[in-house]
Amino acid sequence: MRRAVLGLLTLGLLVSGCSAEKDAVASGTEFVFVSPGGQTTITYDGPDRKALPEISGSDLMDEGKRIALSDYRGKVVVLNVWGQWCGPCRTEAPELQKVQDAYGDRGVQVLGIDFRDNQRDVPQDFMRDRKLTYPSIYDPPGKTLLALKGYPRSVVPATFVVDRQGRVAAAYMRDLLAPDLTAILDKLTAER
């Protein structure tokens, strides 16, 4: 019952937010996600970009280490919400590794948030088997996702591209291939 009520509240926020602001961003300086007309790809330009609040948690591969989005300030960050249980994530993860390999030297960092994996060793094996080198925050209950205001946590995978100043430049509520990110990453890496 509680999940149903929360789901309806989330849906209500999404619907009401769709008509509230241009480019799906609420006023102020903090990012709030909404999906106008159910869009699955949303881009934000210059003054429409809003700061993403701090996101941090335990490193999936090293339990004693903490990772924070702010660790990568000054870089373009591809923040991906995933789970090893998610079929589209299985296809997307190697594509994100291609992004890391192709753009890492240009100031891009892929950062994952592993969500709904209750046993740490399973997503660790997933990352090792696919030779994924980018870091991921281990967050089974999705507490870090609360910082993504308005983001419907039932949408996995989801990807947010964050500019060098920590502002959201694009949001994707679908699985991606490496070429899907080329245009936005080329644009953001050229910005100073």
Biotite code that builds the C-alpha atoms (Angstrom):
import biotite.structure as struc

atoms = struc.array([
    struc.Atom([0.000, 0.000, 0.000], chain_id="A", res_id=1, res_name="MET", atom_name="CA", element="C"),
    struc.Atom([2.803, 2.393, 0.962], chain_id="A", res_id=2, res_name="ARG", atom_name="CA", element="C"),
    struc.Atom([4.625, 1.715, -2.332], chain_id="A", res_id=3, res_name="ARG", atom_name="CA", element="C"),
    struc.Atom([1.445, 2.365, -4.292], chain_id="A", res_id=4, res_name="ALA", atom_name="CA", element="C"),
    struc.Atom([0.928, 5.700, -2.521], chain_id="A", res_id=5, res_name="VAL", atom_name="CA", element="C"),
    struc.Atom([4.571, 6.683, -3.067], chain_id="A", res_id=6, res_name="LEU", atom_name="CA", element="C"),
    struc.Atom([4.272, 5.684, -6.724], chain_id="A", res_id=7, res_name="GLY", atom_name="CA", element="C"),
    struc.Atom([1.181, 7.841, -7.151], chain_id="A", res_id=8, res_name="LEU", atom_name="CA", element="C"),
    struc.Atom([2.870, 10.773, -5.421], chain_id="A", res_id=9, res_name="LEU", atom_name="CA", element="C"),
    struc.Atom([5.902, 10.432, -7.697], chain_id="A", res_id=10, res_name="THR", atom_name="CA", element="C"),
    struc.Atom([3.669, 10.258, -10.751], chain_id="A", res_id=11, res_name="LEU", atom_name="CA", element="C"),
    struc.Atom([1.792, 13.334, -9.552], chain_id="A", res_id=12, res_name="GLY", atom_name="CA", element="C"),
    struc.Atom([5.046, 15.230, -9.121], chain_id="A", res_id=13, res_name="LEU", atom_name="CA", element="C"),
    struc.Atom([6.153, 14.252, -12.595], chain_id="A", res_id=14, res_name="LEU", atom_name="CA", element="C"),
    struc.Atom([2.859, 15.266, -14.178], chain_id="A", res_id=15, res_name="VAL", atom_name="CA", element="C"),
    struc.Atom([2.606, 18.549, -12.300], chain_id="A", res_id=16, res_name="SER", atom_name="CA", element="C"),
    struc.Atom([6.259, 19.324, -12.944], chain_id="A", res_id=17, res_name="GLY", atom_name="CA", element="C"),
    struc.Atom([5.886, 18.774, -16.668], chain_id="A", res_id=18, res_name="CYS", atom_name="CA", element="C"),
    struc.Atom([3.938, 21.963, -17.100], chain_id="A", res_id=19, res_name="SER", atom_name="CA", element="C"),
    struc.Atom([5.612, 24.024, -14.412], chain_id="A", res_id=20, res_name="ALA", atom_name="CA", element="C"),
    struc.Atom([8.835, 25.125, -16.085], chain_id="A", res_id=21, res_name="GLU", atom_name="CA", element="C"),
    struc.Atom([10.537, 25.446, -19.450], chain_id="A", res_id=22, res_name="LYS", atom_name="CA", element="C"),
    struc.Atom([12.988, 22.619, -20.172], chain_id="A", res_id=23, res_name="ASP", atom_name="CA", element="C"),
    struc.Atom([11.762, 20.623, -17.179], chain_id="A", res_id=24, res_name="ALA", atom_name="CA", element="C"),
    struc.Atom([13.859, 22.401, -14.594], chain_id="A", res_id=25, res_name="VAL", atom_name="CA", element="C"),
    struc.Atom([12.306, 24.015, -11.556], chain_id="A", res_id=26, res_name="ALA", atom_name="CA", element="C"),
    struc.Atom([13.353, 27.519, -10.639], chain_id="A", res_id=27, res_name="SER", atom_name="CA", element="C"),
    struc.Atom([16.321, 28.045, -8.395], chain_id="A", res_id=28, res_name="GLY", atom_name="CA", element="C"),
    struc.Atom([19.788, 26.603, -8.595], chain_id="A", res_id=29, res_name="THR", atom_name="CA", element="C"),
    struc.Atom([19.171, 22.942, -7.708], chain_id="A", res_id=30, res_name="GLU", atom_name="CA", element="C"),
    struc.Atom([18.318, 20.335, -10.305], chain_id="A", res_id=31, res_name="PHE", atom_name="CA", element="C"),
    struc.Atom([14.848, 18.778, -10.156], chain_id="A", res_id=32, res_name="VAL", atom_name="CA", element="C"),
    struc.Atom([14.022, 16.137, -12.755], chain_id="A", res_id=33, res_name="PHE", atom_name="CA", element="C"),
    struc.Atom([10.718, 16.017, -14.588], chain_id="A", res_id=34, res_name="VAL", atom_name="CA", element="C"),
    struc.Atom([9.893, 14.451, -17.924], chain_id="A", res_id=35, res_name="SER", atom_name="CA", element="C"),
    struc.Atom([7.821, 16.758, -20.139], chain_id="A", res_id=36, res_name="PRO", atom_name="CA", element="C"),
    struc.Atom([5.432, 14.662, -22.194], chain_id="A", res_id=37, res_name="GLY", atom_name="CA", element="C"),
    struc.Atom([7.186, 11.485, -21.048], chain_id="A", res_id=38, res_name="GLY", atom_name="CA", element="C"),
    struc.Atom([10.442, 12.343, -22.822], chain_id="A", res_id=39, res_name="GLN", atom_name="CA", element="C"),
    struc.Atom([13.260, 9.882, -22.266], chain_id="A", res_id=40, res_name="THR", atom_name="CA", element="C"),
    struc.Atom([16.028, 12.185, -23.505], chain_id="A", res_id=41, res_name="THR", atom_name="CA", element="C"),
    struc.Atom([16.218, 15.697, -22.095], chain_id="A", res_id=42, res_name="ILE", atom_name="CA", element="C"),
    struc.Atom([19.016, 18.215, -22.620], chain_id="A", res_id=43, res_name="THR", atom_name="CA", element="C"),
    struc.Atom([19.689, 21.420, -20.722], chain_id="A", res_id=44, res_name="TYR", atom_name="CA", element="C"),
    struc.Atom([21.679, 24.350, -22.090], chain_id="A", res_id=45, res_name="ASP", atom_name="CA", element="C"),
    struc.Atom([23.736, 27.034, -20.361], chain_id="A", res_id=46, res_name="GLY", atom_name="CA", element="C"),
    struc.Atom([21.477, 28.968, -17.981], chain_id="A", res_id=47, res_name="PRO", atom_name="CA", element="C"),
    struc.Atom([18.935, 26.111, -17.859], chain_id="A", res_id=48, res_name="ASP", atom_name="CA", element="C"),
    struc.Atom([21.498, 23.820, -16.243], chain_id="A", res_id=49, res_name="ARG", atom_name="CA", element="C"),
    struc.Atom([21.010, 23.311, -12.518], chain_id="A", res_id=50, res_name="LYS", atom_name="CA", element="C"),
    struc.Atom([23.462, 21.912, -9.987], chain_id="A", res_id=51, res_name="ALA", atom_name="CA", element="C"),
    struc.Atom([23.163, 18.294, -8.962], chain_id="A", res_id=52, res_name="LEU", atom_name="CA", element="C"),
    struc.Atom([23.320, 17.894, -5.162], chain_id="A", res_id=53, res_name="PRO", atom_name="CA", element="C"),
    struc.Atom([26.166, 15.890, -3.677], chain_id="A", res_id=54, res_name="GLU", atom_name="CA", element="C"),
    struc.Atom([25.931, 12.160, -4.236], chain_id="A", res_id=55, res_name="ILE", atom_name="CA", element="C"),
    struc.Atom([28.265, 9.858, -2.349], chain_id="A", res_id=56, res_name="SER", atom_name="CA", element="C"),
    struc.Atom([28.532, 6.354, -1.002], chain_id="A", res_id=57, res_name="GLY", atom_name="CA", element="C"),
    struc.Atom([30.616, 3.263, -0.566], chain_id="A", res_id=58, res_name="SER", atom_name="CA", element="C"),
    struc.Atom([32.777, 2.164, -3.513], chain_id="A", res_id=59, res_name="ASP", atom_name="CA", element="C"),
    struc.Atom([31.330, -1.058, -4.925], chain_id="A", res_id=60, res_name="LEU", atom_name="CA", element="C"),
    struc.Atom([34.745, -2.648, -5.413], chain_id="A", res_id=61, res_name="MET", atom_name="CA", element="C"),
    struc.Atom([36.359, -1.348, -2.182], chain_id="A", res_id=62, res_name="ASP", atom_name="CA", element="C"),
    struc.Atom([33.952, -1.322, 0.757], chain_id="A", res_id=63, res_name="GLU", atom_name="CA", element="C"),
    struc.Atom([36.229, 0.840, 2.894], chain_id="A", res_id=64, res_name="GLY", atom_name="CA", element="C"),
    struc.Atom([36.452, 3.598, 0.297], chain_id="A", res_id=65, res_name="LYS", atom_name="CA", element="C"),
    struc.Atom([33.885, 6.369, -0.282], chain_id="A", res_id=66, res_name="ARG", atom_name="CA", element="C"),
    struc.Atom([33.128, 7.908, -3.656], chain_id="A", res_id=67, res_name="ILE", atom_name="CA", element="C"),
    struc.Atom([31.524, 11.305, -4.149], chain_id="A", res_id=68, res_name="ALA", atom_name="CA", element="C"),
    struc.Atom([30.330, 13.110, -7.237], chain_id="A", res_id=69, res_name="LEU", atom_name="CA", element="C"),
    struc.Atom([32.340, 16.117, -6.019], chain_id="A", res_id=70, res_name="SER", atom_name="CA", element="C"),
    struc.Atom([35.524, 14.012, -6.334], chain_id="A", res_id=71, res_name="ASP", atom_name="CA", element="C"),
    struc.Atom([35.162, 14.605, -10.083], chain_id="A", res_id=72, res_name="TYR", atom_name="CA", element="C"),
    struc.Atom([34.438, 18.365, -10.057], chain_id="A", res_id=73, res_name="ARG", atom_name="CA", element="C"),
    struc.Atom([36.148, 19.887, -13.069], chain_id="A", res_id=74, res_name="GLY", atom_name="CA", element="C"),
    struc.Atom([35.366, 16.808, -15.146], chain_id="A", res_id=75, res_name="LYS", atom_name="CA", element="C"),
    struc.Atom([32.339, 15.951, -17.221], chain_id="A", res_id=76, res_name="VAL", atom_name="CA", element="C"),
    struc.Atom([30.612, 13.092, -15.369], chain_id="A", res_id=77, res_name="VAL", atom_name="CA", element="C"),
    struc.Atom([28.405, 10.435, -16.921], chain_id="A", res_id=78, res_name="VAL", atom_name="CA", element="C"),
    struc.Atom([26.382, 9.316, -13.881], chain_id="A", res_id=79, res_name="LEU", atom_name="CA", element="C"),
    struc.Atom([24.675, 5.992, -14.579], chain_id="A", res_id=80, res_name="ASN", atom_name="CA", element="C"),
    struc.Atom([22.092, 4.244, -12.388], chain_id="A", res_id=81, res_name="VAL", atom_name="CA", element="C"),
    struc.Atom([22.327, 0.492, -12.979], chain_id="A", res_id=82, res_name="TRP", atom_name="CA", element="C"),
    struc.Atom([21.932, -2.982, -11.506], chain_id="A", res_id=83, res_name="GLY", atom_name="CA", element="C"),
    struc.Atom([23.389, -6.297, -12.611], chain_id="A", res_id=84, res_name="GLN", atom_name="CA", element="C"),
    struc.Atom([19.832, -7.707, -12.547], chain_id="A", res_id=85, res_name="TRP", atom_name="CA", element="C"),
    struc.Atom([18.752, -5.213, -15.245], chain_id="A", res_id=86, res_name="CYS", atom_name="CA", element="C"),
    struc.Atom([18.771, -6.636, -18.788], chain_id="A", res_id=87, res_name="GLY", atom_name="CA", element="C"),
    struc.Atom([19.384, -3.314, -20.587], chain_id="A", res_id=88, res_name="PRO", atom_name="CA", element="C"),
    struc.Atom([22.182, -2.519, -18.094], chain_id="A", res_id=89, res_name="CYS", atom_name="CA", element="C"),
    struc.Atom([24.010, -5.641, -19.253], chain_id="A", res_id=90, res_name="ARG", atom_name="CA", element="C"),
    struc.Atom([24.191, -4.200, -22.754], chain_id="A", res_id=91, res_name="THR", atom_name="CA", element="C"),
    struc.Atom([24.809, -0.638, -21.614], chain_id="A", res_id=92, res_name="GLU", atom_name="CA", element="C"),
    struc.Atom([27.724, -1.261, -19.209], chain_id="A", res_id=93, res_name="ALA", atom_name="CA", element="C"),
    struc.Atom([30.294, -2.197, -21.894], chain_id="A", res_id=94, res_name="PRO", atom_name="CA", element="C"),
    struc.Atom([29.098, 0.805, -23.915], chain_id="A", res_id=95, res_name="GLU", atom_name="CA", element="C"),
    struc.Atom([29.813, 3.075, -20.955], chain_id="A", res_id=96, res_name="LEU", atom_name="CA", element="C"),
    struc.Atom([33.268, 1.515, -20.683], chain_id="A", res_id=97, res_name="GLN", atom_name="CA", element="C"),
    struc.Atom([33.796, 2.529, -24.337], chain_id="A", res_id=98, res_name="LYS", atom_name="CA", element="C"),
    struc.Atom([32.844, 6.079, -23.335], chain_id="A", res_id=99, res_name="VAL", atom_name="CA", element="C"),
    struc.Atom([35.329, 5.993, -20.445], chain_id="A", res_id=100, res_name="GLN", atom_name="CA", element="C"),
    struc.Atom([38.072, 4.679, -22.720], chain_id="A", res_id=101, res_name="ASP", atom_name="CA", element="C"),
    struc.Atom([37.372, 7.173, -25.514], chain_id="A", res_id=102, res_name="ALA", atom_name="CA", element="C"),
    struc.Atom([36.782, 10.283, -23.395], chain_id="A", res_id=103, res_name="TYR", atom_name="CA", element="C"),
    struc.Atom([38.741, 9.719, -20.190], chain_id="A", res_id=104, res_name="GLY", atom_name="CA", element="C"),
    struc.Atom([41.749, 11.636, -21.525], chain_id="A", res_id=105, res_name="ASP", atom_name="CA", element="C"),
    struc.Atom([39.422, 14.503, -22.459], chain_id="A", res_id=106, res_name="ARG", atom_name="CA", element="C"),
    struc.Atom([38.201, 15.013, -18.898], chain_id="A", res_id=107, res_name="GLY", atom_name="CA", element="C"),
    struc.Atom([35.196, 12.664, -18.791], chain_id="A", res_id=108, res_name="VAL", atom_name="CA", element="C"),
    struc.Atom([34.485, 10.265, -15.925], chain_id="A", res_id=109, res_name="GLN", atom_name="CA", element="C"),
    struc.Atom([31.825, 7.567, -15.933], chain_id="A", res_id=110, res_name="VAL", atom_name="CA", element="C"),
    struc.Atom([30.450, 6.997, -12.419], chain_id="A", res_id=111, res_name="LEU", atom_name="CA", element="C"),
    struc.Atom([27.902, 4.304, -11.657], chain_id="A", res_id=112, res_name="GLY", atom_name="CA", element="C"),
    struc.Atom([25.352, 3.907, -8.903], chain_id="A", res_id=113, res_name="ILE", atom_name="CA", element="C"),
    struc.Atom([24.657, 0.207, -8.380], chain_id="A", res_id=114, res_name="ASP", atom_name="CA", element="C"),
    struc.Atom([21.054, -0.024, -7.239], chain_id="A", res_id=115, res_name="PHE", atom_name="CA", element="C"),
    struc.Atom([18.974, -2.906, -5.831], chain_id="A", res_id=116, res_name="ARG", atom_name="CA", element="C"),
    struc.Atom([21.839, -5.415, -5.671], chain_id="A", res_id=117, res_name="ASP", atom_name="CA", element="C"),
    struc.Atom([21.648, -6.750, -2.121], chain_id="A", res_id=118, res_name="ASN", atom_name="CA", element="C"),
    struc.Atom([24.757, -8.936, -2.318], chain_id="A", res_id=119, res_name="GLN", atom_name="CA", element="C"),
    struc.Atom([27.907, -6.953, -3.075], chain_id="A", res_id=120, res_name="ARG", atom_name="CA", element="C"),
    struc.Atom([29.761, -9.866, -4.676], chain_id="A", res_id=121, res_name="ASP", atom_name="CA", element="C"),
    struc.Atom([27.230, -10.236, -7.533], chain_id="A", res_id=122, res_name="VAL", atom_name="CA", element="C"),
    struc.Atom([27.692, -6.741, -9.050], chain_id="A", res_id=123, res_name="PRO", atom_name="CA", element="C"),
    struc.Atom([31.427, -7.004, -8.315], chain_id="A", res_id=124, res_name="GLN", atom_name="CA", element="C"),
    struc.Atom([31.544, -10.152, -10.462], chain_id="A", res_id=125, res_name="ASP", atom_name="CA", element="C"),
    struc.Atom([29.464, -8.341, -13.103], chain_id="A", res_id=126, res_name="PHE", atom_name="CA", element="C"),
    struc.Atom([32.058, -5.534, -13.259], chain_id="A", res_id=127, res_name="MET", atom_name="CA", element="C"),
    struc.Atom([35.032, -7.914, -13.292], chain_id="A", res_id=128, res_name="ARG", atom_name="CA", element="C"),
    struc.Atom([33.505, -10.181, -15.957], chain_id="A", res_id=129, res_name="ASP", atom_name="CA", element="C"),
    struc.Atom([32.899, -7.193, -18.246], chain_id="A", res_id=130, res_name="ARG", atom_name="CA", element="C"),
    struc.Atom([36.253, -5.569, -17.424], chain_id="A", res_id=131, res_name="LYS", atom_name="CA", element="C"),
    struc.Atom([34.580, -2.365, -16.288], chain_id="A", res_id=132, res_name="LEU", atom_name="CA", element="C"),
    struc.Atom([37.133, 0.061, -14.861], chain_id="A", res_id=133, res_name="THR", atom_name="CA", element="C"),
    struc.Atom([34.940, 3.019, -13.980], chain_id="A", res_id=134, res_name="TYR", atom_name="CA", element="C"),
    struc.Atom([33.884, 3.302, -10.314], chain_id="A", res_id=135, res_name="PRO", atom_name="CA", element="C"),
    struc.Atom([30.417, 2.678, -8.932], chain_id="A", res_id=136, res_name="SER", atom_name="CA", element="C"),
    struc.Atom([28.742, 3.646, -5.695], chain_id="A", res_id=137, res_name="ILE", atom_name="CA", element="C"),
    struc.Atom([27.196, 0.600, -4.017], chain_id="A", res_id=138, res_name="TYR", atom_name="CA", element="C"),
    struc.Atom([23.696, 1.579, -2.935], chain_id="A", res_id=139, res_name="ASP", atom_name="CA", element="C"),
    struc.Atom([21.201, -1.315, -2.679], chain_id="A", res_id=140, res_name="PRO", atom_name="CA", element="C"),
    struc.Atom([18.350, 0.734, -1.138], chain_id="A", res_id=141, res_name="PRO", atom_name="CA", element="C"),
    struc.Atom([18.878, 3.720, -3.448], chain_id="A", res_id=142, res_name="GLY", atom_name="CA", element="C"),
    struc.Atom([19.480, 6.330, -0.727], chain_id="A", res_id=143, res_name="LYS", atom_name="CA", element="C"),
    struc.Atom([21.863, 8.275, -2.976], chain_id="A", res_id=144, res_name="THR", atom_name="CA", element="C"),
    struc.Atom([19.085, 8.592, -5.543], chain_id="A", res_id=145, res_name="LEU", atom_name="CA", element="C"),
    struc.Atom([17.070, 10.776, -3.165], chain_id="A", res_id=146, res_name="LEU", atom_name="CA", element="C"),
    struc.Atom([19.418, 13.598, -4.191], chain_id="A", res_id=147, res_name="ALA", atom_name="CA", element="C"),
    struc.Atom([18.039, 13.265, -7.731], chain_id="A", res_id=148, res_name="LEU", atom_name="CA", element="C"),
    struc.Atom([14.823, 15.073, -6.898], chain_id="A", res_id=149, res_name="LYS", atom_name="CA", element="C"),
    struc.Atom([11.943, 14.007, -9.106], chain_id="A", res_id=150, res_name="GLY", atom_name="CA", element="C"),
    struc.Atom([13.819, 11.022, -10.560], chain_id="A", res_id=151, res_name="TYR", atom_name="CA", element="C"),
    struc.Atom([11.503, 7.983, -10.648], chain_id="A", res_id=152, res_name="PRO", atom_name="CA", element="C"),
    struc.Atom([13.595, 5.247, -9.050], chain_id="A", res_id=153, res_name="ARG", atom_name="CA", element="C"),
    struc.Atom([11.702, 2.604, -11.003], chain_id="A", res_id=154, res_name="SER", atom_name="CA", element="C"),
    struc.Atom([13.546, 3.758, -14.154], chain_id="A", res_id=155, res_name="VAL", atom_name="CA", element="C"),
    struc.Atom([16.740, 1.727, -14.526], chain_id="A", res_id=156, res_name="VAL", atom_name="CA", element="C"),
    struc.Atom([18.998, 2.274, -16.341], chain_id="A", res_id=157, res_name="PRO", atom_name="CA", element="C"),
    struc.Atom([19.104, 6.048, -16.207], chain_id="A", res_id=158, res_name="ALA", atom_name="CA", element="C"),
    struc.Atom([21.989, 8.348, -17.047], chain_id="A", res_id=159, res_name="THR", atom_name="CA", element="C"),
    struc.Atom([22.691, 11.964, -16.130], chain_id="A", res_id=160, res_name="PHE", atom_name="CA", element="C"),
    struc.Atom([25.482, 13.878, -17.850], chain_id="A", res_id=161, res_name="VAL", atom_name="CA", element="C"),
    struc.Atom([26.966, 16.509, -15.549], chain_id="A", res_id=162, res_name="VAL", atom_name="CA", element="C"),
    struc.Atom([29.120, 19.393, -16.815], chain_id="A", res_id=163, res_name="ASP", atom_name="CA", element="C"),
    struc.Atom([32.445, 20.510, -15.319], chain_id="A", res_id=164, res_name="ARG", atom_name="CA", element="C"),
    struc.Atom([30.632, 22.819, -12.881], chain_id="A", res_id=165, res_name="GLN", atom_name="CA", element="C"),
    struc.Atom([28.455, 20.005, -11.498], chain_id="A", res_id=166, res_name="GLY", atom_name="CA", element="C"),
    struc.Atom([25.310, 21.006, -13.407], chain_id="A", res_id=167, res_name="ARG", atom_name="CA", element="C"),
    struc.Atom([23.077, 18.556, -15.274], chain_id="A", res_id=168, res_name="VAL", atom_name="CA", element="C"),
    struc.Atom([23.450, 18.931, -19.052], chain_id="A", res_id=169, res_name="ALA", atom_name="CA", element="C"),
    struc.Atom([21.405, 15.876, -20.096], chain_id="A", res_id=170, res_name="ALA", atom_name="CA", element="C"),
    struc.Atom([19.187, 13.156, -18.648], chain_id="A", res_id=171, res_name="ALA", atom_name="CA", element="C"),
    struc.Atom([18.408, 9.819, -20.297], chain_id="A", res_id=172, res_name="TYR", atom_name="CA", element="C"),
    struc.Atom([15.673, 7.576, -18.939], chain_id="A", res_id=173, res_name="MET", atom_name="CA", element="C"),
    struc.Atom([16.618, 4.706, -21.241], chain_id="A", res_id=174, res_name="ARG", atom_name="CA", element="C"),
    struc.Atom([19.543, 2.484, -22.088], chain_id="A", res_id=175, res_name="ASP", atom_name="CA", element="C"),
    struc.Atom([22.344, 3.987, -24.160], chain_id="A", res_id=176, res_name="LEU", atom_name="CA", element="C"),
    struc.Atom([25.015, 3.018, -26.623], chain_id="A", res_id=177, res_name="LEU", atom_name="CA", element="C"),
    struc.Atom([28.340, 4.875, -26.655], chain_id="A", res_id=178, res_name="ALA", atom_name="CA", element="C"),
    struc.Atom([27.435, 6.853, -29.835], chain_id="A", res_id=179, res_name="PRO", atom_name="CA", element="C"),
    struc.Atom([24.307, 8.211, -28.073], chain_id="A", res_id=180, res_name="ASP", atom_name="CA", element="C"),
    struc.Atom([26.609, 10.267, -25.837], chain_id="A", res_id=181, res_name="LEU", atom_name="CA", element="C"),
    struc.Atom([29.071, 11.502, -28.477], chain_id="A", res_id=182, res_name="THR", atom_name="CA", element="C"),
    struc.Atom([27.389, 14.828, -29.324], chain_id="A", res_id=183, res_name="ALA", atom_name="CA", element="C"),
    struc.Atom([26.813, 15.932, -25.723], chain_id="A", res_id=184, res_name="ILE", atom_name="CA", element="C"),
    struc.Atom([30.293, 14.834, -24.584], chain_id="A", res_id=185, res_name="LEU", atom_name="CA", element="C"),
    struc.Atom([31.968, 16.585, -27.530], chain_id="A", res_id=186, res_name="ASP", atom_name="CA", element="C"),
    struc.Atom([30.055, 19.758, -26.660], chain_id="A", res_id=187, res_name="LYS", atom_name="CA", element="C"),
    struc.Atom([30.784, 19.605, -22.923], chain_id="A", res_id=188, res_name="LEU", atom_name="CA", element="C"),
    struc.Atom([34.479, 18.740, -23.264], chain_id="A", res_id=189, res_name="THR", atom_name="CA", element="C"),
    struc.Atom([34.882, 21.770, -25.557], chain_id="A", res_id=190, res_name="ALA", atom_name="CA", element="C"),
    struc.Atom([33.361, 24.077, -22.904], chain_id="A", res_id=191, res_name="GLU", atom_name="CA", element="C"),
    struc.Atom([35.676, 25.652, -20.373], chain_id="A", res_id=192, res_name="ARG", atom_name="CA", element="C"),
])
